[in-house]
Amino acid sequence: MKIVFPVAGVGTRFLPATKEIPKEILPVIDKPLIQYAVEEAVQSGLSDFVFITARGKEALENYFTPNPDLDDFLKRHQKSHLLDGLREFYTKNFTYIRQKQALGFGHAIALAEKVVGGEPFAISLPDDLIISRQPAMAQLLEVYEKYKSPVIAFMEVPSADIPRYGIAAGKFIADRVFQIEKLVEKPAIADAPSNFAVIGRYIMTPDIFPLLQATAHGAGAEIQLTDAVIQLMKKRRVLGYFFEGRRFDAGTTLGYIETLIHVALRREDTRDFTRRILRDLAENEKL
Ligand code: UTP
């Protein structure tokens, strides 16, 4: 199965950092966001990656290819091991498609049709960083294999956050799995059917493509995947899945701070130091 990473967005919530640098290149400690998402995909058994990119995103296109000058330099300084974590990706299959205008997430996905063809495919949004025992995409793939229906990742969010998400309601058919009966993009709190929020991991079937083509510009004047999924729900069962794990919203400034701290607390080489400075800070706050 191919996996599509739509990374052509402007990243307005992270300006000015994202003026010249793609949001997905922002490091969480020493590794760019996109690498966390690609690693999760690899750990889920996927190796065929489709990036929907845009002008100014060249750093993303280059990141997963060798850099001979840097390799030479590192070799001469006996530091080649510093890129060990990256080399496994050099042999994977990356395809890049340019989105000429940022017409929305749904529009970006529509562009993947010529590469994905008539097969089911995965979608991952790299600014949703998920820490879990079993990779989040692997969990979704299991649900897809079992039910052969499109699957969307969900988590519960506090009411105040509802207007930032796609929100769904439906009936549970198994532990963590529900059939979506209602789906609304970024509703007002009063109009939300629940607090079940769409998270950036999906398995879609190719019958979404004609619906995306027919989708008009929705919330925020962008072509939204949600609008096409609502049409898809009239034709077939679409499932929601509450993944096991914790998701961090690294695409916002506050979420990014939270992501950094959690990743630092989980990494062996940064854990003790991070714990210490957090403890020191908490103690000083009391003074
Ligand atoms: P977001 O809604 O997060 O938009 O897009 P954004 O541009 O990345 O960030 P903000 O809201 O301006 O801060 C969801 C996903 O869809 C991609 C984005 O790159 C992100 O991964 N996207 C969005 C596109 O590929 N093309 C678009 O036209 C819009």
Residues whose N, C-alpha, C, O or C-beta is under 5 A from the ligand:
A	BS01	UTP	P6 V7 A8 G9 V10 G11 T12 R13 F14 I52 Q101 A102 L103 G104 F105 A108 L125 G251
